[in-house]
Amino acid sequence: MTKLSMTVNGKPVSGNVEGRTLLVDFLRQDLHLTGTHVGCDTSQCGACTVHVNGVAVKSCTMLAAEADGADVATIEGQANADGSLNVIQQAFQDHHGLQCGFCTPGMVMATADLLKNNPTPNEADVRHHLDGNICRCTGYHNIVKAVLAASGQDVDAVAAE
């Protein structure tokens, strides 16, 4: 067993894990933060995207021990302090950027990473950045609109797919 400590959504946490424990499993099973989804276990779908030290990572391919001492942010930490949806979450709701919701936590986390690094992306930037996140429901058009809306841009400029 390996003892680890990290900050998750602004709160210090610690635990003992086997060396093979994935970060996604530590978050879901040990910390009961089940918003981070396991979709493929191969880093293909992006449903498990979290931020580690400010960088978006697919937590199904990262060992929990690798996050020892890190600052980890999950979908549960994205809401505003009063519990209301943040601008990205609200844009996904307003622009129907979700259907079944399974991919939504990963999409929101990937979007936060994009907007941190590129506050006014164009449609091509959004599509490129979200390329590693799979949605089986929406066809991505409304997800792209939601990302552009979250960045404060005109979503009517997005051409229909």
C-alpha positions in Angstrom: 0.0 0.0 0.0 1.1 3.5 -0.8 0.1 6.5 1.4 -0.8 9.5 -0.6 -2.1 13.0 0.1 -3.5 15.6 -2.4 -5.9 18.5 -2.6 -9.1 17.6 -4.3 -11.5 20.5 -5.2 -9.7 22.7 -2.7 -9.9 20.2 0.2 -6.9 18.1 1.6 -7.5 14.4 1.3 -5.3 11.3 1.9 -5.6 7.6 1.6 -3.8 4.3 1.2 -3.8 2.8 -2.2 -2.3 -0.2 -4.0 0.4 0.9 -6.4 -1.8 -0.1 -9.4 -4.8 2.1 -8.3 -5.8 4.5 -11.0 -6.6 8.1 -10.1 -10.2 7.7 -11.4 -10.7 4.7 -9.1 -9.3 6.6 -6.1 -11.6 9.5 -6.8 -14.7 7.4 -7.3 -14.2 4.6 -4.8 -12.2 6.1 -2.0 -13.4 9.7 -2.2 -16.9 8.9 -3.5 -16.6 11.6 -6.2 -18.6 9.7 -8.8 -19.0 12.6 -11.3 -15.8 11.5 -12.9 -16.9 8.7 -15.2 -15.2 5.6 -16.4 -16.1 5.1 -20.0 -13.4 3.0 -21.6 -10.3 2.6 -19.4 -8.1 3.2 -22.4 -8.1 7.1 -22.6 -10.2 7.0 -25.8 -13.4 8.6 -24.5 -12.4 11.4 -22.1 -15.3 10.8 -19.7 -12.7 10.6 -16.9 -11.1 14.0 -17.5 -10.0 15.9 -14.4 -7.4 18.6 -13.8 -4.2 17.8 -12.1 -2.1 20.8 -11.2 -4.1 22.8 -13.7 -3.7 20.4 -16.6 -6.5 18.3 -18.1 -5.7 14.6 -17.8 -7.6 11.4 -18.4 -7.6 9.9 -15.0 -8.1 6.4 -16.2 -4.5 6.4 -17.4 -2.9 8.0 -14.4 -2.0 6.2 -11.2 -3.3 7.7 -8.0 0.2 7.7 -6.6 1.3 9.9 -9.5 -1.1 12.6 -8.1 0.5 12.5 -4.6 0.9 16.1 -3.5 -1.1 17.4 -6.5 -4.0 19.8 -6.7 -6.8 17.8 -8.4 -10.0 19.4 -9.7 -13.1 17.2 -10.6 -16.5 18.1 -12.0 -17.8 18.3 -8.4 -15.6 21.3 -7.8 -16.7 23.2 -10.9 -19.9 24.8 -9.5 -19.9 28.3 -8.2 -19.4 28.8 -4.4 -23.2 29.1 -3.9 -23.8 25.8 -5.6 -25.1 27.3 -8.8 -23.8 26.1 -12.2 -20.6 27.8 -13.4 -20.6 29.6 -16.8 -19.5 26.4 -18.7 -22.1 24.2 -17.0 -24.8 26.8 -17.6 -23.8 27.1 -21.3 -24.1 23.3 -21.7 -27.5 23.4 -20.2 -28.7 26.5 -22.1 -27.4 25.2 -25.5 -28.4 21.5 -25.1 -24.8 20.4 -25.1 -25.8 17.2 -23.3 -28.3 14.5 -23.7 -27.7 11.4 -21.6 -25.0 13.3 -19.6 -22.4 10.5 -19.5 -19.8 12.4 -21.3 -20.7 15.8 -19.8 -18.3 15.9 -16.9 -15.4 15.1 -19.2 -16.6 17.6 -21.7 -17.0 20.4 -19.1 -13.5 19.7 -17.7 -11.9 19.7 -21.2 -13.8 22.9 -22.0 -12.5 24.5 -18.8 -9.0 23.6 -19.9 -9.5 25.0 -23.4 -10.9 28.3 -22.2 -8.2 28.7 -19.6 -5.6 28.5 -22.4 -7.6 30.0 -25.2 -10.4 32.3 -23.9 -11.9 33.0 -27.3 -11.5 29.8 -29.4 -13.0 29.5 -32.8 -15.1 26.6 -33.9 -12.1 24.7 -35.3 -10.2 25.2 -32.0 -13.1 23.8 -30.0 -13.5 20.8 -32.2 -9.8 20.1 -32.1 -9.5 20.4 -28.4 -12.5 18.2 -27.7 -11.3 15.6 -30.2 -10.3 13.2 -27.4 -13.8 13.3 -25.8 -16.5 11.1 -27.2 -20.2 11.8 -27.1 -22.5 9.2 -28.4 -25.7 11.3 -28.3 -25.4 14.9 -29.5 -23.3 14.9 -32.7 -21.2 17.6 -31.1 -22.9 20.6 -32.8 -24.6 21.8 -29.5 -21.5 21.0 -27.5 -19.5 23.3 -29.7 -22.2 26.0 -29.4 -22.1 25.6 -25.6 -18.3 26.0 -25.5 -18.5 29.1 -27.7 -21.3 30.5 -25.5 -19.2 29.9 -22.4 -16.4 31.9 -24.0 -18.9 34.8 -24.5 -19.0 34.4 -28.3 -22.0 34.4 -30.7 -23.2 30.8 -31.0 -25.3 31.6 -34.1 -22.1 31.8 -36.1 -21.7 28.0 -35.7 -22.6 26.4 -39.0 -25.0 23.4 -38.8 -23.2 20.0 -39.2 
